[in-house]
């Protein structure tokens, strides 16, 4: 019994121990479960945090990838635009590293140098260009790299003119690269030079034209004064006996007046308003006929080499005026050589003149291209600088110690009147060459007036003098009275028409000044012919006859009386008009 009790007690105690162990095990299991739940909760929290971080990282990465793709696209677009621009850039373009090694050259550069693209990568200036050009380019590159300033430089290479610009191109790491652009401005420079020359020629032509107008106006006014002077001197000499006191003074005064008239003639020649008796001439023969005179006109120390072509085409011109051109050019050439030895060379030839040559010549603008007869006068003298060349044809300009400065200005006027052009080449210490280009004549031209009649003819009846200059009017009246005429004087056109109308049928001739205020000679002549269609009128003017006749157009005077005129000239013209001869006067 006790045995069973012990067994039971021992079993109870064992069960109690096992129950306590089980309770402890359950408690530990519960603790483990709580710990596991806590760990699981922590893991889930961490997973959620990591997931959020990963989502944010993915979003950031996606943005980075998008931005990079956009940047790459923009870079590709930029590169395409750059290459397209450089491909169409009309000049040369290149990029170099800081050590001046080439890393890019556009198609223009490669085409200009005739090299493959790879040949312009990884090379230096010295491997591409000649030594001098490479050295200059390297100096320019290094200067821009050291200063950081953009520079615009003009250089010559390859026989062309270039404007280059160099500038820095910063790299992403901050290191500099060098960019260079170059434009071929050869044609631009040439066009600018041609434009500048044309502007200078136009300016010179305008200046010479204005000086011509001034010279013509001065000559016209002086001719009026000289008309009065010569007419009065003629009257005094005609009425005074040869041995009268003062006869020598009158002779000297007349000589001086005629010399002054010669100067006026030169000014009129320069202005293109001198009388012009056109005829067909062989320029070579004309110069040949003058050879002896030309040789006697230059110093004995100098030689005269005449190289005259035979069978030259004829030109149209005034013989005496073209002789004056030859003489003036030869004397000018001889004087430029001073007291030294040398040779003046006179050459005649036929030359072909194109538009560019004519545009470059003085008076050549507007002349037709073609063949021209050329007279060239060359010397071995001191030559002229550009400043002197610009003024050499101006009246009263001279580079000599003594001289009137009318020689070359007269040459210019004669060549202008002859429809030609002038070329000039000169440099200090290298002599000068003047070329006169005259157009080849097409048809025959009538020569000048016939010889003057001589004699002591006198007339009768009334002559009307219409002139606004009282000196000229009174002098003409005295000469006319000397010739036996009764004289009526009018200070203007309106008064002249009124006097003619009041004396209808009694006035045999009218001496009419061309240039007058209010009613000029043209309007006055129309008024006189309206009163009397048969009115015989001599128009007095200092301008050339053909120029005067061109101003009248529909109504023409009977004669042109060239100022200054003297008693003999007035007698000859008045007798011709009253006799019914309307040939133009000299």
C-alpha positions as CSV (number, residue, x, y, z in Angstrom):
1,X,0.0,0.0,0.0
2,X,2.7,2.3,1.0
3,X,4.4,1.1,-2.0
4,X,1.6,2.3,-4.2
5,X,1.4,5.5,-2.2
6,X,5.1,6.1,-2.8
7,X,4.6,5.4,-6.4
8,X,1.7,7.7,-6.5
9,X,3.5,10.5,-4.7
10,X,6.5,10.0,-6.8
11,X,4.3,10.1,-10.0
12,X,2.6,13.2,-8.7
13,X,5.8,14.9,-8.0
14,X,7.1,13.9,-11.4
15,X,3.9,15.1,-13.0
16,X,4.2,18.3,-11.0
17,X,7.8,18.7,-12.2
18,X,6.9,17.9,-15.8
19,X,3.9,20.3,-15.5
20,X,6.1,23.0,-14.2
21,X,8.6,22.3,-16.9
22,X,5.9,22.3,-19.5
23,X,4.6,25.6,-18.1
24,X,8.1,27.0,-18.2
25,X,8.4,25.7,-21.8
26,X,5.1,27.2,-22.7
27,X,6.2,30.4,-21.1
28,X,9.4,30.4,-23.1
29,X,7.5,29.5,-26.2
30,X,5.3,32.5,-25.6
31,X,8.3,34.6,-25.0
32,X,9.9,33.3,-28.2
33,X,6.6,34.0,-30.0
34,X,6.5,37.5,-28.7
35,X,10.1,38.0,-29.7
36,X,9.5,36.5,-33.1
37,X,6.5,38.8,-33.6
38,X,8.5,41.8,-32.6
39,X,11.3,40.7,-34.9
40,X,8.7,40.2,-37.7
41,X,7.2,43.6,-37.1
42,X,10.7,45.2,-37.1
43,X,11.5,43.3,-40.3
44,X,8.3,44.4,-42.0
45,X,9.0,48.0,-40.9
46,X,12.5,47.8,-42.3
47,X,11.2,46.2,-45.5
48,X,8.8,49.0,-45.9
49,X,11.5,51.6,-45.3
50,X,13.9,49.8,-47.7
51,X,11.1,49.5,-50.3
52,X,10.3,53.3,-50.0
53,X,14.0,54.1,-50.3
54,X,14.3,51.8,-53.3
55,X,11.2,53.4,-54.9
56,X,12.7,56.8,-54.4
57,X,16.1,55.6,-55.7
58,X,14.4,54.1,-58.8
59,X,12.5,57.4,-59.4
60,X,15.7,59.4,-59.0
61,X,17.5,57.0,-61.3
62,X,14.7,57.3,-63.8
63,X,15.0,61.1,-63.7
64,X,18.8,60.9,-64.0
65,X,18.4,58.5,-67.0
66,X,15.8,60.8,-68.6
67,X,17.9,63.9,-68.0
68,X,21.0,62.1,-69.4
69,X,19.1,61.0,-72.5
70,X,17.8,64.6,-72.9
71,X,21.3,65.9,-72.5
72,X,22.7,63.3,-75.0
73,X,19.9,64.3,-77.4
74,X,20.7,67.9,-77.0
75,X,24.4,67.2,-77.4
76,X,23.7,65.3,-80.6
77,X,21.5,68.1,-81.9
78,X,24.1,70.6,-80.9
79,X,26.8,68.6,-82.6
80,X,24.7,68.2,-85.7
81,X,24.0,72.0,-85.7
82,X,27.7,72.7,-85.2
83,X,28.8,70.4,-88.0
84,X,26.0,71.7,-90.3
85,X,27.0,75.3,-89.5
86,X,30.7,74.6,-90.0
87,X,29.8,72.8,-93.2
88,X,28.0,75.8,-94.6
89,X,30.4,78.4,-93.1
90,X,31.9,80.2,-96.1
91,X,35.4,80.4,-94.5
92,X,37.8,78.2,-92.6
93,X,37.2,76.9,-89.0
94,X,39.3,74.9,-86.6
95,X,39.6,73.9,-82.9
96,X,43.0,73.3,-81.2
97,X,44.1,72.1,-77.8
98,X,46.1,74.3,-75.5
99,X,49.3,72.9,-77.0
100,X,48.0,74.1,-80.4
101,X,47.4,70.5,-81.6
102,X,44.5,70.4,-84.0
103,X,41.4,68.4,-83.0
104,X,38.9,69.7,-85.6
105,X,38.9,71.4,-89.0
106,X,35.8,72.1,-91.1
107,X,35.3,71.0,-94.6
108,X,36.3,74.4,-95.9
109,X,39.7,74.1,-94.3
110,X,40.2,70.6,-95.6
111,X,39.1,71.6,-99.1
112,X,41.4,74.7,-99.1
113,X,44.4,72.6,-98.0
114,X,43.5,69.6,-100.1
115,X,43.9,67.2,-97.2
116,X,41.8,64.3,-95.8
117,X,39.9,64.8,-92.6
118,X,42.3,62.5,-90.6
119,X,45.3,64.6,-91.8
120,X,44.0,67.6,-89.8
121,X,43.6,65.8,-86.5
122,X,46.4,65.5,-84.0
123,X,48.8,67.7,-86.0
124,X,50.4,71.1,-85.3
125,X,50.7,74.3,-87.4
126,X,54.2,73.4,-88.5
127,X,53.0,70.1,-90.0
128,X,50.4,71.8,-92.2
129,X,51.7,75.2,-93.3
130,X,55.0,76.6,-94.6
131,X,57.5,77.7,-92.0
132,X,56.7,81.4,-92.0
133,X,53.0,81.0,-92.0
134,X,53.1,78.3,-89.3
135,X,55.3,80.5,-87.1
136,X,53.0,83.5,-87.4
137,X,49.9,81.3,-86.6
138,X,51.6,79.7,-83.6
139,X,52.5,83.1,-82.2
140,X,48.9,84.3,-82.6
141,X,47.6,81.1,-81.0
142,X,49.9,81.4,-78.0
143,X,49.1,85.1,-77.5
144,X,45.4,84.4,-77.3
145,X,45.9,81.4,-75.0
146,X,48.0,83.5,-72.7
147,X,45.9,86.6,-72.6
148,X,42.4,85.0,-72.9
149,X,41.4,87.8,-75.2
150,X,39.6,87.4,-78.5
151,X,41.7,88.8,-81.3
152,X,40.9,89.8,-84.9
153,X,44.0,89.5,-87.1
154,X,44.6,90.1,-90.8
155,X,47.1,87.7,-92.5
156,X,48.2,86.8,-96.0
157,X,48.8,83.2,-96.9
158,X,48.3,81.1,-99.9
159,X,48.4,84.2,-102.1
160,X,45.1,85.3,-100.5
161,X,44.1,87.9,-97.9
162,X,42.4,86.5,-94.8
163,X,40.7,88.0,-91.7
164,X,41.0,85.6,-88.8
165,X,39.5,85.6,-85.4
166,X,40.8,83.5,-82.5
167,X,39.0,82.9,-79.2
168,X,39.0,80.5,-76.2
169,X,36.6,77.6,-75.8
170,X,36.5,76.4,-72.2
171,X,36.3,72.6,-71.7
172,X,34.2,70.9,-69.0
173,X,37.3,70.4,-66.8
174,X,38.1,74.1,-67.1
175,X,41.1,73.7,-69.4
176,X,41.1,76.1,-72.4
177,X,40.8,75.2,-76.1
178,X,41.4,77.5,-79.0
179,X,38.9,78.3,-81.6
180,X,39.7,79.9,-84.9
181,X,37.7,81.3,-87.9
182,X,39.1,82.7,-91.1
183,X,37.4,84.5,-94.0
184,X,38.9,85.0,-97.4
185,X,38.6,88.8,-98.0
186,X,40.7,88.9,-101.2
187,X,37.8,89.8,-103.5
188,X,36.4,92.1,-100.9
189,X,39.7,94.0,-100.5
190,X,40.0,94.1,-104.3
191,X,36.4,95.4,-104.7
192,X,37.1,98.0,-101.9
193,X,40.2,99.1,-103.7
194,X,38.4,99.4,-107.0
195,X,35.6,101.3,-105.3
196,X,38.1,103.6,-103.6
197,X,39.8,104.2,-107.0
198,X,36.5,104.9,-108.7
199,X,35.5,107.3,-105.9
200,X,38.9,109.1,-106.2
201,X,38.4,109.3,-110.0
202,X,34.9,110.5,-109.6
203,X,36.0,113.0,-107.0
204,X,38.8,114.1,-109.3
205,X,36.5,114.3,-112.3
206,X,34.0,116.4,-110.4
207,X,36.7,118.6,-109.1
208,X,38.2,119.1,-112.5
209,X,34.7,119.7,-114.0
210,X,34.0,122.3,-111.4
211,X,37.4,123.9,-112.0
212,X,36.6,123.8,-115.7
213,X,33.3,125.7,-115.1
214,X,35.2,128.2,-113.0
215,X,38.0,128.5,-115.6
216,X,35.5,128.9,-118.4
217,X,33.6,131.6,-116.4
218,X,36.8,133.5,-115.6
219,X,38.0,133.3,-119.3
220,X,34.6,134.5,-120.5
221,X,34.7,137.6,-118.2
222,X,38.4,138.3,-119.1
223,X,37.5,138.0,-122.8
224,X,34.9,140.7,-122.3
225,X,37.6,142.9,-120.8
226,X,40.1,142.0,-123.4
227,X,37.6,142.8,-126.2
228,X,37.3,146.3,-124.9
229,X,41.1,146.6,-124.4
230,X,42.0,145.3,-127.8
231,X,39.3,147.3,-129.6
232,X,40.4,150.6,-128.0
233,X,44.1,149.8,-128.6
234,X,43.3,149.1,-132.3
235,X,41.5,152.4,-132.6
236,X,44.3,154.3,-131.0
237,X,46.9,152.6,-133.2
238,X,44.8,153.2,-136.3
239,X,44.3,156.9,-135.6
240,X,47.8,157.7,-134.3
241,X,50.8,158.1,-136.7
242,X,53.5,155.4,-136.4
243,X,56.0,157.9,-134.8
244,X,53.5,159.4,-132.4
245,X,54.5,159.5,-128.7
246,X,53.2,156.4,-127.0
247,X,53.0,154.3,-130.2
248,X,55.5,151.8,-128.7
249,X,53.5,151.7,-125.5
250,X,50.3,150.9,-127.5
251,X,52.2,148.1,-129.4
252,X,53.4,146.6,-126.1
253,X,49.9,146.9,-124.6
254,X,48.4,145.1,-127.6
255,X,51.0,142.3,-127.3
256,X,50.2,142.0,-123.6
257,X,46.5,141.9,-124.3
258,X,46.9,139.2,-127.0
259,X,49.1,137.2,-124.5
260,X,46.3,137.5,-122.0
261,X,43.9,136.4,-124.6
262,X,46.1,133.3,-125.2
263,X,45.9,132.5,-121.5
264,X,42.1,132.8,-121.7
265,X,42.2,130.5,-124.7
266,X,44.1,127.9,-122.6
267,X,41.5,128.2,-119.8
268,X,38.7,127.8,-122.4
269,X,40.6,124.8,-123.8
270,X,40.7,123.2,-120.3
271,X,37.0,123.8,-119.8
272,X,36.3,122.3,-123.2
273,X,34.8,125.5,-124.6
274,X,37.5,126.6,-127.0
275,X,36.8,126.8,-130.7
276,X,37.2,123.3,-132.2
277,X,38.0,122.9,-135.9
278,X,37.6,119.2,-136.4
279,X,39.3,117.3,-139.2
280,X,40.5,113.8,-139.9
281,X,44.1,113.4,-138.8
282,X,46.9,110.8,-138.9
283,X,48.3,111.2,-135.4
284,X,51.7,109.6,-136.4
285,X,52.1,112.0,-139.3
286,X,51.1,114.9,-137.1
287,X,53.8,114.1,-134.5
288,X,56.3,113.4,-137.3
289,X,55.7,116.8,-138.8
290,X,56.5,118.3,-135.4
291,X,59.7,116.3,-134.8
292,X,62.1,119.1,-135.6
293,X,60.1,121.6,-133.5
294,X,60.0,119.1,-130.6
295,X,63.7,118.4,-130.7
296,X,64.4,122.2,-130.5
297,X,62.1,122.5,-127.6
298,X,64.0,120.2,-125.2
299,X,67.4,120.6,-123.7
300,X,70.5,119.5,-125.8
301,X,71.3,117.2,-123.0
302,X,68.2,115.2,-123.6
303,X,67.3,112.9,-126.5
304,X,64.0,112.6,-128.2
305,X,63.1,109.1,-129.4
306,X,60.1,109.2,-131.7
307,X,58.6,105.7,-132.3
308,X,55.8,106.4,-134.7
309,X,53.7,103.6,-136.2
310,X,52.8,103.8,-139.8
311,X,49.4,103.5,-141.3
312,X,47.5,104.5,-138.1
313,X,43.7,104.8,-138.3
314,X,42.6,108.4,-138.6
315,X,41.3,110.3,-135.6
316,X,39.0,113.3,-135.4
317,X,40.4,116.4,-133.9
318,X,41.6,119.9,-134.1
319,X,45.1,119.9,-135.6
320,X,46.4,122.9,-133.7
321,X,45.0,121.7,-130.4
322,X,46.4,118.2,-130.8
323,X,49.8,119.7,-131.7
324,X,49.4,121.7,-128.4
325,X,48.9,118.4,-126.6
326,X,52.0,116.8,-128.0
327,X,54.1,120.0,-127.3
328,X,52.8,120.3,-123.8
329,X,53.4,116.7,-122.9
330,X,56.9,116.7,-124.4
331,X,58.0,119.9,-122.7
332,X,56.5,118.7,-119.4
333,X,58.5,115.4,-119.7
334,X,61.7,117.3,-120.6
335,X,61.3,119.7,-117.6
336,X,60.8,116.8,-115.2
337,X,64.3,115.6,-116.0
338,X,65.9,118.9,-115.0
339,X,69.5,119.4,-116.0
340,X,70.3,115.7,-116.2
341,X,70.7,113.4,-119.2
342,X,67.9,111.2,-120.5
343,X,65.5,110.6,-123.2
344,X,61.9,111.6,-123.9
345,X,60.1,108.8,-125.8
346,X,57.1,109.6,-128.0
347,X,55.2,106.6,-129.2
348,X,52.1,106.3,-131.4
349,X,50.2,103.0,-131.7
350,X,46.8,101.3,-131.7
351,X,45.7,99.8,-128.4
352,X,42.8,97.7,-127.3
353,X,41.0,99.3,-124.3
354,X,38.4,97.2,-122.4
355,X,35.8,98.5,-119.9
356,X,38.2,98.2,-116.9
357,X,41.0,100.0,-118.6
358,X,38.7,102.8,-119.7
359,X,37.1,103.1,-116.2
360,X,40.6,103.5,-114.7
361,X,41.6,106.2,-117.2
362,X,40.8,109.9,-116.7
363,X,37.8,110.9,-118.8
364,X,37.4,107.2,-119.8
365,X,34.1,106.5,-117.9
366,X,31.4,105.9,-120.4
367,X,33.7,105.5,-123.4
368,X,33.0,102.3,-125.5
369,X,35.5,99.5,-125.3
370,X,37.5,98.9,-128.5
371,X,40.5,100.1,-130.4
372,X,42.0,103.5,-129.8
373,X,44.9,105.4,-131.3
374,X,47.4,106.0,-128.5
375,X,50.0,108.8,-128.1
376,X,52.4,108.0,-125.3
377,X,55.0,110.4,-123.9
378,X,57.4,108.8,-121.4
379,X,60.3,110.4,-119.5
380,X,63.0,109.3,-117.1
381,X,62.5,112.2,-114.7
382,X,61.7,112.7,-111.1
383,X,58.2,111.3,-111.2
384,X,55.3,112.3,-109.0
385,X,53.7,111.1,-105.8
386,X,50.0,110.3,-105.5
387,X,49.2,113.8,-104.0
388,X,50.8,115.5,-107.1
389,X,49.1,113.1,-109.5
390,X,45.7,113.9,-108.1
391,X,46.2,117.6,-108.9
392,X,48.4,117.6,-111.9
393,X,45.5,118.5,-114.3
394,X,44.1,121.3,-112.2
395,X,44.5,124.8,-113.8
396,X,47.1,127.0,-112.2
397,X,48.6,124.0,-110.3
398,X,52.3,123.5,-111.0
399,X,55.1,121.6,-109.2
400,X,57.7,123.7,-111.0
401,X,59.4,126.8,-109.7
402,X,58.2,128.8,-112.6
403,X,55.1,128.2,-114.7
404,X,51.4,129.0,-115.1
405,X,50.1,125.5,-114.5
406,X,48.0,125.6,-117.6
407,X,49.9,123.1,-119.8
408,X,48.4,119.8,-118.6
409,X,45.0,121.4,-117.8
410,X,44.9,122.4,-121.5
411,X,45.8,118.8,-122.5
412,X,42.9,117.6,-120.4
413,X,40.4,120.0,-122.1
414,X,41.6,119.1,-125.6
415,X,41.4,115.4,-124.9
416,X,37.9,115.8,-123.4
417,X,36.8,117.8,-126.5
418,X,38.3,115.1,-128.8
419,X,36.3,112.4,-127.0
420,X,39.3,110.6,-125.7
421,X,40.8,109.5,-122.4
422,X,44.1,110.0,-120.5
423,X,46.2,107.4,-118.7
424,X,49.0,108.3,-116.3
425,X,51.7,106.2,-114.6
426,X,54.2,107.8,-112.3
427,X,56.2,107.2,-109.1
428,X,58.9,109.3,-107.4
429,X,62.3,108.6,-108.9
430,X,60.8,106.4,-111.7
431,X,59.7,108.9,-114.3
432,X,56.2,109.3,-115.8
433,X,54.2,108.1,-118.7
434,X,51.2,109.9,-120.2
435,X,49.0,108.2,-122.7
436,X,46.3,110.0,-124.8
437,X,43.7,107.5,-126.1
438,X,41.7,108.9,-129.1
439,X,38.8,107.0,-130.7
440,X,39.2,105.9,-134.3
441,X,37.3,108.2,-136.6
442,X,34.3,106.8,-138.5
443,X,33.5,109.4,-141.3
444,X,35.0,112.4,-142.9
445,X,34.8,115.7,-141.1
446,X,34.7,119.2,-142.5
447,X,37.8,121.2,-141.8
448,X,37.8,124.7,-140.2
449,X,36.9,128.0,-141.7
450,X,38.6,129.5,-144.7
451,X,41.2,132.2,-144.8
452,X,40.5,135.6,-143.5
453,X,39.8,138.3,-145.9
454,X,42.1,141.3,-146.0
455,X,41.6,144.9,-146.9
456,X,40.3,148.2,-145.5
457,X,36.6,147.7,-146.1
458,X,34.2,150.2,-144.6
459,X,30.4,150.3,-144.5
460,X,27.5,152.5,-143.9
461,X,24.1,152.4,-142.2
462,X,23.1,151.6,-138.7
463,X,24.4,148.7,-136.5
464,X,22.8,147.9,-133.2
465,X,25.1,146.7,-130.3
466,X,23.4,144.8,-127.5
467,X,25.7,144.1,-124.6
468,X,25.2,144.5,-120.8
469,X,28.9,145.3,-120.3
470,X,29.4,149.0,-121.0
471,X,33.1,148.7,-121.7
472,X,32.5,146.1,-124.4
473,X,29.5,148.1,-125.8
474,X,31.4,151.4,-126.0
475,X,34.5,149.7,-127.5
476,X,32.4,147.9,-130.2
477,X,30.6,151.2,-131.0
478,X,33.9,153.1,-131.5
479,X,35.2,150.4,-133.8
480,X,31.9,150.4,-135.8
481,X,32.0,154.2,-136.1
482,X,35.6,153.8,-137.3
483,X,34.3,151.4,-140.0
484,X,31.8,154.0,-141.1
485,X,28.6,152.9,-139.4
486,X,26.1,154.7,-137.3
487,X,25.7,152.9,-134.0
488,X,22.8,152.3,-131.6
489,X,23.6,150.9,-128.2
490,X,21.3,148.8,-125.9
491,X,22.3,147.6,-122.4
492,X,20.0,144.5,-122.5
493,X,17.9,142.2,-124.6
494,X,14.6,143.9,-124.0
495,X,16.0,147.4,-124.8
496,X,17.7,145.9,-128.0
497,X,14.4,144.4,-129.3
498,X,12.6,147.8,-128.6
499,X,15.3,149.8,-130.4
500,X,15.2,147.4,-133.4
501,X,11.4,147.7,-133.6
502,X,11.6,151.5,-133.4
503,X,14.2,151.6,-136.2
504,X,12.5,148.9,-138.4
505,X,14.1,148.7,-141.8
506,X,17.0,151.0,-140.8
507,X,19.3,148.6,-138.9
508,X,21.5,146.6,-141.2
509,X,23.0,144.3,-138.5
510,X,23.0,143.5,-134.8
511,X,26.0,142.6,-132.7
512,X,24.5,140.6,-129.8
513,X,26.1,139.4,-126.6
514,X,25.3,135.8,-125.7
515,X,25.4,136.1,-121.9
516,X,23.2,138.8,-120.5
517,X,20.9,139.0,-117.5
518,X,17.1,138.9,-117.9
519,X,16.9,138.2,-121.6
520,X,20.0,136.3,-122.8
521,X,21.3,136.2,-126.4
522,X,19.1,133.2,-127.3
523,X,15.8,134.9,-126.2
524,X,16.8,138.2,-127.6
525,X,17.6,136.7,-131.0
526,X,14.1,135.1,-131.0
527,X,12.6,138.5,-130.2
528,X,14.6,140.2,-133.0
529,X,13.6,137.5,-135.6
530,X,9.9,137.8,-134.4
531,X,10.1,141.5,-135.3
532,X,12.1,140.9,-138.5
533,X,12.7,137.3,-139.8
534,X,15.5,138.7,-142.0
535,X,17.4,140.4,-139.2
536,X,21.2,139.9,-139.6
537,X,22.7,139.0,-136.2
538,X,26.3,138.4,-135.1
539,X,26.4,136.7,-131.7
540,X,29.5,137.6,-129.7
541,X,30.8,135.0,-127.1
542,X,33.9,133.7,-125.5
543,X,32.7,130.1,-125.9
544,X,33.3,127.8,-128.9
545,X,31.1,128.3,-132.0
546,X,29.6,124.9,-132.0
547,X,28.7,125.2,-128.3
548,X,27.0,128.5,-129.0
549,X,25.1,127.3,-132.0
550,X,23.9,124.3,-129.9
551,X,22.3,126.7,-127.5
552,X,20.2,128.4,-130.2
553,X,18.8,125.2,-131.7
554,X,15.7,126.3,-133.7
555,X,16.9,129.9,-134.4
556,X,20.5,130.5,-135.5
557,X,22.6,133.6,-135.8
558,X,24.3,134.6,-139.0
559,X,27.7,134.4,-137.5
560,X,29.5,133.6,-134.2
561,X,31.9,136.4,-133.2
562,X,34.6,134.9,-131.0
563,X,35.7,137.1,-128.1
564,X,38.1,138.8,-127.7
565,X,37.8,140.3,-131.2
566,X,39.7,143.3,-132.7
567,X,39.0,145.8,-135.5
568,X,40.1,143.4,-138.3
569,X,38.0,140.5,-137.0
570,X,34.9,142.6,-136.6
571,X,35.4,144.1,-140.1
572,X,35.7,140.7,-141.7
573,X,32.6,139.2,-140.0
574,X,30.4,142.2,-140.5
575,X,31.3,142.4,-144.2
576,X,30.5,138.7,-144.6
577,X,27.1,139.1,-142.9
578,X,26.1,142.1,-144.9
579,X,27.3,140.4,-148.1
580,X,25.0,137.4,-147.2
581,X,27.8,135.0,-146.3
582,X,26.8,133.0,-143.2
583,X,29.9,130.8,-142.9
584,X,31.0,130.5,-139.2
585,X,33.7,132.9,-138.1
586,X,36.9,132.0,-136.4
